[in-house]
Amino acid sequence: MSRFAQLSALFLAGAFMSQPVPAAETSAPVKASQWLKTTKSWDGTPITFAGGQGEVTTLSIDIQPGAETGWHLHPVPSFAMVLQGTLQVRLQDGRTREFQAGEAFAEVVNTAHNGRNAGTVPVKLLVVYAGAPGATLTEKQ
């Protein structure tokens, strides 16, 4: 595993573990729960990293009920956690997937998609992008 991939994995683990997670054992002073470990994005495409200097960007994204992100793609790997609501993601080939609060997933890379709030409460996402300094994170289509 490259140094960049190792650092990205550590950052992602820390970012996702900082979210509240119900614990079966409440007396433990520190508890780690794995929310996502994958080598593929949700559509089955392998996740790959290029060598060189990496840059990690974390965003919170809110999508109001019925609102859409518009068609876009991510040229760098990104990983999301749905903190609230129901997010529906559609690919141009028609495949659709819904993600509920508490679900983590690897976004599709270089694949146009549209996100839509399919619920009645705002969708709140935590998204972590793993790219290179100055890299474009999102391209509108």
C-alpha positions as CSV (number, residue, x, y, z in Angstrom):
1,M,0.0,0.0,0.0
2,S,1.4,3.4,-1.0
3,R,2.2,6.0,1.7
4,F,-0.7,8.2,0.3
5,A,-3.1,5.3,0.5
6,Q,-2.0,4.6,4.1
7,L,-2.4,8.2,5.2
8,S,-5.8,8.4,3.4
9,A,-7.0,5.3,5.2
10,L,-5.9,6.7,8.6
11,F,-7.7,10.0,7.9
12,L,-10.8,8.3,6.8
13,A,-10.9,6.0,9.8
14,G,-10.5,9.0,12.1
15,A,-13.1,11.0,10.3
16,F,-15.7,8.3,10.4
17,M,-14.9,7.1,13.9
18,S,-15.5,10.6,15.2
19,Q,-19.2,10.2,14.4
20,P,-21.5,8.9,17.2
21,V,-21.8,5.2,17.0
22,P,-24.1,3.2,19.3
23,A,-21.9,1.0,21.5
24,A,-22.9,-2.3,22.9
25,E,-20.3,-1.8,25.7
26,T,-20.8,1.7,27.2
27,S,-18.0,1.4,29.8
28,A,-15.1,1.3,27.3
29,P,-13.3,4.7,27.3
30,V,-12.4,4.3,23.6
31,K,-14.3,2.3,21.0
32,A,-13.6,2.1,17.3
33,S,-16.2,0.8,14.8
34,Q,-15.4,0.2,11.2
35,W,-18.0,1.9,9.0
36,L,-16.4,1.3,5.6
37,K,-13.6,-0.9,4.2
38,T,-13.6,-1.4,0.5
39,T,-11.5,-1.8,-2.6
40,K,-14.3,-0.8,-4.9
41,S,-16.8,2.1,-5.3
42,W,-20.5,1.2,-4.9
43,D,-20.8,0.4,-8.6
44,G,-18.0,-2.2,-8.4
45,T,-15.2,-0.2,-10.0
46,P,-11.8,-0.7,-8.3
47,I,-10.4,2.2,-6.3
48,T,-6.9,3.2,-7.4
49,F,-4.5,5.9,-6.2
50,A,-1.7,7.6,-8.2
51,G,1.7,8.0,-6.5
52,G,2.9,11.4,-5.4
53,Q,1.8,14.1,-3.0
54,G,-1.7,13.7,-1.7
55,E,-4.3,16.1,-0.4
56,V,-7.4,15.1,1.6
57,T,-10.4,17.4,1.6
58,T,-13.4,17.0,3.8
59,L,-16.8,18.6,3.1
60,S,-20.2,18.6,4.7
61,I,-23.0,18.7,2.2
62,D,-26.6,19.5,2.9
63,I,-29.3,18.7,0.3
64,Q,-32.9,19.9,1.0
65,P,-35.9,17.5,0.4
66,G,-36.5,17.1,-3.3
67,A,-33.3,18.9,-4.3
68,E,-30.6,17.5,-6.7
69,T,-26.9,17.9,-7.0
70,G,-27.1,18.1,-10.8
71,W,-25.1,15.8,-13.1
72,H,-21.4,15.8,-12.1
73,L,-18.4,13.5,-11.7
74,H,-15.5,13.2,-9.3
75,P,-12.0,12.8,-11.0
76,V,-10.6,11.7,-7.6
77,P,-11.7,9.0,-5.1
78,S,-14.2,10.2,-2.6
79,F,-15.9,8.5,0.3
80,A,-19.2,9.6,1.9
81,M,-21.1,9.0,5.1
82,V,-24.9,9.8,5.2
83,L,-25.4,11.4,8.6
84,Q,-29.1,12.2,8.0
85,G,-31.8,11.5,5.4
86,T,-32.0,9.4,2.3
87,L,-29.7,10.0,-0.7
88,Q,-30.6,8.6,-4.1
89,V,-27.7,8.4,-6.6
90,R,-28.4,7.7,-10.3
91,L,-25.8,6.9,-13.0
92,Q,-26.3,7.8,-16.6
93,D,-26.8,4.2,-17.5
94,G,-29.9,4.2,-15.3
95,R,-28.6,2.3,-12.3
96,T,-29.8,3.8,-9.0
97,R,-28.9,3.3,-5.4
98,E,-30.3,4.7,-2.2
99,F,-28.1,5.4,0.9
100,Q,-29.7,5.9,4.3
101,A,-28.5,7.6,7.4
102,G,-25.6,5.6,8.9
103,E,-24.4,4.2,5.6
104,A,-20.9,4.9,4.3
105,F,-19.9,4.3,0.7
106,A,-17.1,4.9,-1.9
107,E,-18.3,7.3,-4.6
108,V,-17.9,6.5,-8.2
109,V,-14.9,8.0,-9.9
110,N,-14.9,9.5,-13.4
111,T,-18.6,8.4,-13.8
112,A,-21.3,11.0,-14.2
113,H,-24.1,10.8,-11.6
114,N,-26.8,12.8,-10.0
115,G,-27.7,12.9,-6.3
116,R,-31.2,13.6,-5.1
117,N,-32.7,13.9,-1.6
118,A,-35.4,11.2,-1.8
119,G,-36.7,11.9,1.7
120,T,-38.6,14.5,3.7
121,V,-35.7,15.7,5.8
122,P,-32.5,17.4,4.7
123,V,-29.7,15.0,3.6
124,K,-26.5,15.7,5.5
125,L,-23.3,14.1,4.1
126,L,-19.7,14.0,5.3
127,V,-17.6,13.6,2.1
128,V,-13.8,13.0,2.1
129,Y,-11.9,13.5,-1.2
130,A,-8.5,11.9,-1.7
131,G,-6.7,13.7,-4.5
132,A,-3.5,15.7,-5.2
133,P,-2.9,19.3,-4.3
134,G,-4.9,21.6,-6.6
135,A,-6.9,18.7,-8.1
136,T,-10.4,19.3,-9.2
137,L,-12.8,17.5,-6.9
138,T,-16.1,17.8,-8.8
139,E,-16.8,18.6,-12.5
140,K,-20.3,19.6,-13.5
141,Q,-21.6,17.7,-16.6
